[in-house]
Amino acid sequence: MTTSALQPTFEDLGRHLATTPFVVVDLETTGAGADASITEVGAVRVEGGEVVGEFQTMVNPNAHIPPLISVLTGITDAMVADAPRVDQVIPPFLEFARGAVLVAHNAGFDVGFLKRACAAQQLPWPGFGVVDTVTLARGVLMRDEVPNVKLATLAHHFRAPEAPNHRALTDARATVHVLHGLLERVGNLGVSTLEDLLEFTRGVSPERRAKRTWASDVPVAPGVYQFVADLPDRDGVIRRQVLYVGKSVNLRARVRSYFTAAEKRPRMEEMVRISTGVEATVCRTPLEAEVLELRLIAAHAPRYNRRSKFPERQLWLKLTDEPFPRLSLVRKVADDGACYFGPFGRREAAEQAALAVYEAFPIRQCTERLSERRLTGRCALGDLGKCLAPCDGTTSRADYVAVTDAVRASLTTDVRGILTAPRSKLGKLIEAERFEEAGRLTARLEAFVRASTRARRLEALAGCAQVVAASRSEEGWEVHVIRHGRLAAAALARPGEVVQAVARDAVRAAEHVPAPLPGMPAATVEEVERVAAWLERSRIIEIEGDWAWPLHGSIALADLPRHALDSVAP
């Protein structure tokens, strides 16, 4: 979509400052602590730049006013003795401020007292918009203009007719003049609406706010959005580049949030600053949006997407196909007859799973290619009994293969061999109160269980040539066609439509997906995991293949105690 020609809608324009009523409020209190009480309330209501009303009252705090406070404000115990209590003051003040935006100098202090007073009376806080003239002044005025942002300093700078004197109404009147002076300054920066003003006080730059019109043509629907920019490539040629890809169930609301204070990530602010437009793609289902997001990130590797930029960077544990097999860490699965276990997103997780295998089975960890006819000396692991040491002929090839067959079974069909072997060692570590070592051993087993669970899910879907399933949502029935783990089609059967008919149409329109390598899915690991998560809570309409995994191919992590394996059956 073209963003340069977009015009603001009335929704984008917001509430103009000239028509926004403000109530400038100031409180005097017995102190600043949580147990302090209000002694005076002063407020001025301003509409269209004109004062239309004032509110002032002393408040009986039902407590002694400290001498230092009396000296500062001039308010004594005698002055508030016959004044109304705070519970008699708050309701009329809320009525005075109805429909307005509260303004205060250091608003957190004054609004905090008002909120506590409402809570004490069990009155709902009206949810006023709040403008803090301290924050506004810091964003507008330079140090060479004012040395600080104290109310007295700002009142003098803007030539307020009344100087603040630590009395509520007088200070509120001075704050009115400060507010008008600050609004005049921010008006020159493009701030003309209440929404602009609130975003300005939250640190949102005018350039960022100006781009909010980009969201006006983005549909209110689920889908994927892309921030794009025209930038030079390595050869200096200006090309369209995708900076960021995201998904949302409400594209317009999500895109709009990037131009407000709701988006606080520095990288995102930088991304919005250099972007030149937003493109949106509506999806029929949330799963389709999730998958499209993953595919776009994989295709463009956007510089501002931290996760999923390189889905091809997966690691696998390979049980090699050689006379004396060993574990090897590889980046690709090949059709070479070897056994592959994974995938792993991080090298550390793969290494932890490998250590779990070594803990259970004494297979070799060296990388040399061994031969029965060429013997060598054993290493330290062989001396410690942690390796069968086929290198020196101690173990025959047949005996070694029997152990590696057990390893292969643990990697493919039955995790119990990995989980039960360390039980005795784990118990001894706990008995000796060596809890850190016990924790490391448990972490290895957990890494293995996670990898096994992921592997079984991937293999189960990869082996199904086609799965057609549906899941009910608020909009109707979400229908998906999945082929070898890849989302091949998505559809939505709305109320009144026949789900089976929609599913048949989706199958006819589905993407052709060639069969991948045995045990491997036809999509990235992340996509298959998203598809599997959706499929496991859906209803199957049609299936070609066996969507299942071995009985003991995995266990729930809840069945793996932190410092014991007693719940795992032998």
N, C-alpha and C positions, 0 to 999 in steps of 0.2 A: 504494500500500500504506500501511497505517496503521503508523506507527513508535512512537507513544507507548505502545502496549500490548505491545511486544515484550519478551520475557524473555530474559535471557542464556542461551546454551547452554553446555554443559561446555567446548566449544572456546573460547567467549568468556571464560569464567571464568578460564582459564589455570591456572598453577601457584601454589598458595597459598604465601605466604611462610612460614607456620608449618611447612610440610612440605618446604621447600626447604633442602637442605644448602648451607652456605657454608664456604669455606676462606679465612680472612683471612690474607694473606701479606705479609711485609715482607722486603726484601733490603738487605744492606749491600754496598757495592761499593767499588772503588778510585777511582771517580770517576763522572762523568756522560757522558763522551764515548763514541763508538762503539768505542774501543779499551779501554774500562774492563772490569773483570772482577768477578764476584761473589765476595765474601769470606764471606758468611754468609746462610743461609736460615732464616727462622722462619715457622711457619704454625700456625694454630689452626683445627680443624674444628668447626663449630657446626651442630647439628641440633635443630630445635624449640626454639631458644633456649638449649640446653645445650651446653657444651663436651664433645665426645666424643673428642677426640684432639689431640695436638700434634706438630709436626715441627720439629726444630732441628738444624742442623749447620753447622760451619765449612766453608769451601771454600778449597782452595788455588788462588789465582788464577794461579800460575806467573808472577807479576810482583811487583815491589816495591810495597808500600803507601806512598803518599805520606805524609810526616810530618803534614800538615794533616788527612788522613783519619784517621790513627791517633789524633791528639789528639781529633778529633770523636767517634769510635766506640769508642776504647779497644782496637781490634783492631790487633795488631802482626804483623810478619812471623813472629815466633817462634810465635805462636798458630795460624797457618795452615800452618806448615811441614809438619806430619804429617797435615793434614786431607785428605779425599778430594778428587779433582778434580771439576770441574763435570760432566763426562760420567758420573761415578759418582753424582752427587747428583740430577740431573734425572729419571732413570727412577723412583726411589722416590718423588720428590715428585709426579710425575704420577699414580702409583698412589694416593698419599695423597689427592690432590685429585679422583680419578675421580668423575664424576657430580655434582660440586658447582659452585657459582658462585664465581668468584674475587672477592675483595674486597681492595682495597688503598687506602691513602691516597696520592693522586696515582698512580692505577693505571697510567697510561701509562708511567711510569718502570719499575715493577717488572715489568709484563707484557711490556714491550719487551725487557728483559734475558732473561726466560724464553723468549720466542719466538726470540731470537737464539741462545740456548743449544741449543734444539731444532733449529734450522736447521743449526747447526754439526755436530750429530750425525746429521743427516738423519732426525730423528724428526718425524713429523707432529704439528702443533699440534692438540690435541684440540678446539679451538673452544669453549673455556669461555665462558659468559656472564660479563661483567665489570661490577662495580659499583665506582665511584670515590667514596669517601666525601668527597673534596674537592668534587666536582660536586654530590653529594647535599646536603652542608651548605650550599653556596651557594644552593640552591633552597629550603631549609627555614628556615634561621636568618637573623634580621635583624641589621643592623649594631648595633642597640642591645643585642643579646644577646651577641654576640661581636665583638671588634674585627677578627678575621681567622679564617681556617679552617686554621691550622697545627694539626698533630696535638696538640701540647702544649696549645694553647688549647682545643681541643675536648675533650680528655681531662679537663682541669680543669673545663670547663663541665658535662660529664656525670658528673663525680665518679668517674672510673675509679680503681679501687684501686691500679693500677700506673701511675706516670707514665712516659711514653716517655723513653728515654735513648739513642737511636740504636743500640740493639742489636736484632737482628731479632726475636727471640721476644718480648721485652718490648714493643716497639712494636706487634707483631701483637696481643698481648693487650690493649693499650690501644685499638687500633683496633676490637676486638670490642665493647668497651663503647660506643665512639662509634657503631658501626653500630647497636647495639640502641637507643641513644637517638634516632638519626635515624629508624629504622624506626617507633618509637613516634610520632614527630611526623608522618611521612607517612601513617601509618594514619589520623590524624584528617582527612587530605585525601582519603580514599577510595582510597588505594593499599593493596591487599590481596594482590595477586599479583605474581609475578616480572615478568610482562609489564608490569604497571602501574608497577613500580619502574624498569624499564629505560626505559620511555617517559618517566617523570618526570625521570630524569637527562638525558634528551635534550631536555628543554624542552617536552614536550607537556602542555598544561593539563589538569586534571581534567575540565573541561567537555567538552573535545574527546575525551578518552578515554571518557567516559561514553556518547558517542553511537555507539561501535563496535558496539553491539547492533543498530543499524540494518541492518548487513550480514547479520545472521543469516538473514533470509528472502529475501535476494537470491540468485537461482539461480547455480549454477556453470555458466555457459553464455555464449556470445558474445551481445553485444547492446549496448544503449545505456542509460545511467543519467542521471537528472536530479536534482540537488539543488534542492529547492523550499523556499519560505518563505511564510508568511502575513504580508504587509506592506501598509501603507497605500499607496494610489495617490495621484495628484495631488489627488483630491477628498477624501482622507482615508478612503476606504472600504477596509477590509481585504480583500485579494484574494490568491489563490494566485499566486505569481510564480516563474518558473523562473530560478534563479540561475546554474546551470552545467550544461552538457550534455557528456558524454564517452562514449567507446565502449571496449570491452575484449573480449578473447576469453574472459576469466574475470571476469564481473561481480562476484561476491562478493569475490574477492581484490582487485580494483581498488578497490571501494568501501571495503573494510576499510582499505586503505592510507592513506586520507585521515585516519584517526583515530590514526595512528602517526607516529613521527619520520621515516618514509620520505618523508612529504610535507613539504617544507621551504619551499615558496613562501608568502610572507606573505599574498598575496591569497587563497590557498586556505584558509589558517587562518582568515582573516576570514570567508570564505564559509561554512566549516563552522560557525563560531560563530553566525552569524545564521540558518542554515538550520533548518528544522523537520522535514525528512524527506527520504527518498530514494525515487525511483520508478525501476523497472527494466523494460525491455522486451526480451524475448528475441528474437533474430533467427536466421533459419535459416542465414545465411551471413555471413562477415565483410564482404563487399561490401554486403550489405543494412544491416549495422550502420553502416558508413561513410556510406552515403547517408542513412540515417535521422538520423544525427547532424547532417549538414549541413542537412537540412530542418528539424530542430527548432531549430537555431541561427538559421536564417533566419526561422523563424516567431516565435520568442520574443526574439531579440536579447539573450541573457542577459548581465548586466552583468559577469560574471567570465570570459566567453569572449573572449579577445583576438583570435583569428583567426576569420575566416569570419562575423563578426557581420553584415556588410553585403555579402552577395554581389552585390547589385544595383549596387554602386559599381564598375562596370567602365568602362573608357574604350576608345574606338575611334578609329582614324584613318580619316577619311572623305575620299575623293577626290570632290569635289563634282560635281554634274551641272549645269554652267553653261557658257557659251561658252568661258571660259578656266578650266578646272578648277584647283583648289588643294587642299591638304591642310587638313583641319579636325579639331580634337580634339572629339569628341562623347561623350555618355554613353549614348545609345540608338541602336539600329539601326532605321531606318524603311524602309518599302517605297516608296522614292522614286526608284529607278533608279540611285542612287549606288553607288559601290564602297566597301565597309567592310573595314578590316583590323584584326584584333585577336582577342580583347580583351586589354587590359592591366590588371593589378591596381594599378599605380602610375603616376602621371603622369610620373615621371622616365623610366620604361621607354618610355612612348609617345613622349616627346619625343626620346629617344635613337634610336628607330626612325625617326622623322620626319627627324632629322638625317642618318641613313644614306641616306634617299631623296634629300634635297637634295644630298648629296655625289655621288650618281650621276647625277641628272637636274636640269637647271636650270629647274625649274618655279617659278612665282612663290610667294612667301611672304607677300605682302600679303593683306589681308582684304577690300579693296574689290571690289565687283562691277564687272567691266570690260566695256566695249562697244567693238566695232570702229568705231563712229561717233563715240565720244566719247574722244579721245585725251588723255593726260596726260604729264607728264615722267617719265622713268625714275628709279629710286632708286639707291642706292649699290650694291646687289647687281647691278643691270643693268650699271653701269659696270665692275664687277669680273668680269663674265662669268659670274656665278653664277645669273643669271636671264635668260630669253629676252626679257624686257621687252616683253610684248605690249601694255603700257599705252601705249607711244609709237608703235606701229605698225611697229616694227622687224621683228617676227615676225608672219607671217600666222596667221590662226586655224587653217588647215589644217596648217601646220608645227607649231604649238603642240599641236594635238590629236594629231599623230603622236607627240610626246614623251609626252603624258599617256597615250596608249594603251600605250606601253612601260612607263610607271609602273604602269598597271593590270595589265599582264601580270606584272610583278614582284610585285605584291601578291597575285595570285591563282593564278598557274600556274608561274612560273619566277623563282627568286630570283637567278639568275646575273647578271642585269643590275645588281642592286644590289651584288653582291659583287665583281665583276671591275672595275668602273669605278674604284674608289679604289686599284687595285693600284700604279699608277705613283706616285701621291702617297705611299702608304705606304712604298714602296721608297726614295723620296727622303728621307723623314723618318728612316728607319732609317740611311741612309747618312750623313745629317747628325748622327746621334746625338741626334736630338730624340725620345727614347723616350717621354716623357710624352705628347706629341701623338700619337705612333703608338699608344700604349695607349688614348687616348680614342677614336681612330678605330676601333680594333678593338672596343672596348666597344660602340660604336654598331652595328657590324655584328652582333655577338653578340646584342644586343637585338632586332634585326630578325629574325635566324634563329630565336630562341626564339618570337617572336610568330608567325612564319610556320608553324613546326612546330605550335604550338597551334592556329592557325586551320585548318590542313589536317586535324588530328584531329577538331576540332569539326564541320567541314563534312562529313567522311566519315560520321560517325555520324548527323548531323542528316538526311542524305539517305536513310537507311535506315528505311523504315516499320517494319520489325521485324527484330530479330536474336535468335535463340535459340542460346545457347551453353552449354557445360558445361566444368568444370574439376575434375580429381581433387584430393581433399584426404584427410586422414586419416580423416574421418568418412564419406566417400563421394564422390559427384559433386555439385558445386555447379552448379545450373542457374539461369540468369537469362534473362529476357525483356526486351529493350531496344527501346524504340520512340522513334525520332527522338532518340536519345541519352539518353533518360530511362529509368531502371530502373523497369519496369512490373510485374515479378513476380520473386520469388526462391523457390527450392525446393531441397531436399536429397534426392538419391536415395541412400539408405543401402544398405550391402552387401546384395545379394539382390534389390533393386528394379531394375526395368527403367528405364534412364535416359530412353529415348524416351517411355515412358508418363508418367513424372513431368514431362517437358518439355511433353507435350500438356496435362496438367492445369494446369500453370503458365500456358500460353498462354490457356486458357479462363478462368482466374481473373485474368488480367493487367489492369491499369488501362488504360482507354481514354485514348489520348493524341492530341489533335488535331494536325494537321500545323502546324508553326510557319512563320514567314517563311522564304523560300528561303535556304538556307545557314546558318540559325540553328537551334540545338538547342532541344528542348522542356524543357530543365532548365538549372540554373545551370552556369556554366563549370566550377566545381569538381566538381560531380557528374559531368559528362560526362568530365572528365579521369580521375576515379577509375574510371568504367565502362570507358573506353578502355584504361586500364592493365591492368585485369583481362581485358578481351576479347582483348588482344594476346598473352596467354599461355594462351588457352583454345581449345577446339575448337568450330567452328561446326556447329550442328545444322541450322539453317534460316536463310535470309536473304532479305529482300525489299528490293531496292535494290542499289546498288553501293558496297561499302565499300572505297574506294580514294581515292588522291589523286594529283595530277600527278607525273610522274617527277622533275621538278626543282622541285617545290613547296617543298622544304626540303632541308637537308643536316644531317648530324650535326655538333654543335659540335666534335667531335674533328677534323673536317676543316677547321676554321677556326683556323689557327695564330695565336699571340698577336701576332706582329709581321710576318706575311707571309701572302699569299693564293695562293701558288704552287700549292697543292694543289687549288684550285678551278678546274675546267675552264672555259675561255672559251666 
